[in-house]
């Protein structure tokens, strides 16, 4: 309903959509692009693009899925233009209580995250997008195929190859 109203020019409805969906899109951007500044720019560009294209929004998918597509395409364009890719910054993880954490475990965890970030940085933008949308944002294969405008089979293949690659790349941490 908000998307329909926003498409009719209701700025308050669009403002509500922006407030509601900015956090998840910012997280997606940080995971895809590796830093907050680029992610914030991408979110802003995505919402500007969405505002211009709202009259074309048909409602075949949810507004969030539509925004995922716009945001992912924006991130992929940034990644393609910047080659080589930058490592992904780890998301904010809750810290373990002091009685459960030790300096050795913390150092090992940081090293594992660094190795994972390095491995993810070597993925193609398309593989990275599929993996981030599936593993970090929990989208279904169908939703990812809609977001990236590729077949579900292509999504499954990319995710399979990424998982196999990451299993090999992270074998030292087993």
C-alpha atoms as one frame of an Amber mdcrd trajectory, in Angstrom:
protein
   0.000   0.000   0.000   2.824   2.393   0.863   4.560   1.667  -2.450   1.353
   2.392  -4.365   0.849   5.657  -2.508   4.503   6.592  -3.024   4.145   5.798
  -6.744   1.297   8.291  -6.851   3.640  10.957  -5.480   3.022  10.646  -1.723
   6.377  11.727  -0.284   5.409  10.756   3.276   4.703   7.182   2.147   8.067
   7.039   0.404   9.770   8.464   3.488   8.207   5.642   5.528   9.509   3.075
   3.023  12.991   4.595   3.212  13.017   4.505   7.027  11.672   0.958   7.086
  14.084  -0.553   4.536  17.304   1.458   4.922  18.812  -0.727   7.698  18.546
  -3.999   5.761  19.751  -2.387   2.521  22.666  -0.753   4.317  23.652  -4.139
   5.743  23.449  -5.649   2.259  25.596  -2.837   0.892  28.244  -3.227   3.586
  28.407  -6.969   2.983  28.626  -6.560  -0.776  30.932  -3.553  -0.941  33.049
  -3.991   2.157  32.753  -0.544   3.696  30.111   1.710   5.165  30.770   4.813
   3.042  30.274   2.977  -0.254  27.255   1.169   1.199  25.623   4.445   2.280
  26.203   5.920  -1.180  24.699   2.821  -2.802  21.622   2.934  -0.546  21.086
   6.583  -1.358  21.487   5.924  -5.095  19.112   2.946  -4.860  16.382   5.007
  -3.211  16.809   7.854  -5.721  16.457   5.296  -8.505  13.439   3.733  -6.792
  11.729   7.121  -6.423  12.156   7.779 -10.137  10.961   4.296 -11.089   8.086
   3.927  -8.584   5.398   4.545 -11.205   6.770   1.441 -12.998   6.576  -0.724
  -9.849   3.999  -3.388 -10.704   3.849  -5.119  -7.345   4.692  -8.560  -8.810
   7.178  -8.918  -5.963   7.284  -7.208  -2.590   8.683  -3.703  -2.385  11.661
  -5.057  -0.413  12.470  -7.630  -3.095  12.284  -4.861  -5.693  14.634  -2.729
  -3.563  16.982  -5.708  -3.134  17.213  -5.878  -6.910  17.937  -2.177  -7.304
  20.460  -2.228  -4.441  22.193  -5.400  -5.617  22.527  -4.037  -9.146  23.990
  -0.833  -7.747  26.490  -2.822  -5.651  27.430  -5.025  -8.601  28.114  -1.931
 -10.713  30.362  -0.533  -7.983  32.192  -3.858  -7.618  32.738  -4.195 -11.355
  34.108  -0.673 -11.602  36.542  -0.976  -8.727  38.361  -4.285  -9.453  40.025
  -5.839  -7.535  37.340  -6.244  -4.900  37.883  -5.188  -1.341  37.455  -7.656
   1.504  34.124  -7.739   3.281  34.110  -6.075   6.670  32.709  -8.441   9.250
  29.295  -7.434  10.526  28.835  -6.374  14.072  28.861  -9.583  16.054  27.769
  -9.724  19.663  30.747 -10.143  21.934  30.988 -13.256  24.046  30.745 -12.856
  27.813  34.194 -12.529  29.356  33.975 -15.869  31.126  33.469 -17.611  27.765
  36.102 -15.742  25.785  39.855 -15.805  25.916  42.509 -13.833  24.052  43.513
 -16.968  22.143  39.939 -17.685  21.030  39.415 -14.044  20.110  42.599 -14.018
  18.010  41.620 -17.282  16.293  38.151 -15.920  15.567  39.564 -12.708  14.122
  41.979 -14.684  11.942  39.172 -16.922  10.672  37.007 -13.905   9.825  39.958
 -12.317   8.023  40.527 -15.514   6.008  36.821 -15.716   5.149  36.779 -12.067
   4.086  39.813 -12.659   1.898  38.196 -15.704   0.283  34.948 -13.822  -0.342
  36.888 -10.955  -1.924  38.139 -13.313  -4.648  34.606 -14.234  -5.767  33.088
 -12.728  -8.881  30.507 -10.023  -8.168  27.693 -12.369  -9.249  28.865 -15.174
  -6.974  29.344 -12.760  -4.109  25.838 -11.350  -4.585  24.253 -14.817  -4.585
  26.160 -15.892  -1.468  25.459 -12.694   0.491  21.762 -12.702  -0.396  21.366
 -16.386   0.513  23.670 -16.907   3.490  23.628 -13.496   5.129  20.171 -12.180
   4.181  18.290 -15.477   4.008  16.610 -14.923   0.652  15.213 -17.974  -1.127
  16.640 -19.160  -4.433  13.528 -17.826  -6.156  13.912 -14.398  -4.551  17.594
 -14.261  -5.488  16.745 -15.187  -9.077  14.244 -12.308  -9.154  16.711  -9.873
  -7.597  19.563 -10.783  -9.966  17.333 -11.526 -12.978  18.865 -14.963 -13.515
  17.356 -18.447 -13.389  16.933 -20.334 -10.115  19.227 -23.003 -11.569  21.949
 -20.387 -12.103  21.516 -19.216  -8.497  21.808 -22.795  -7.217  24.913 -23.373
  -9.322  26.632 -20.197  -8.133  25.861 -20.887  -4.493  27.022 -24.498  -4.851
  30.340 -23.369  -6.374  30.836 -20.681  -3.712  30.136 -23.130  -0.894  32.557
 -25.654  -2.384  35.201 -22.938  -2.822  34.718 -21.632   0.736  34.879 -25.163
   2.144  38.275 -25.593   0.481  39.477 -22.092   1.361  38.510 -22.490   5.014
  39.681 -26.112   5.404  42.462 -25.029   7.778  39.785 -23.873  10.243  38.003
 -27.214  10.517
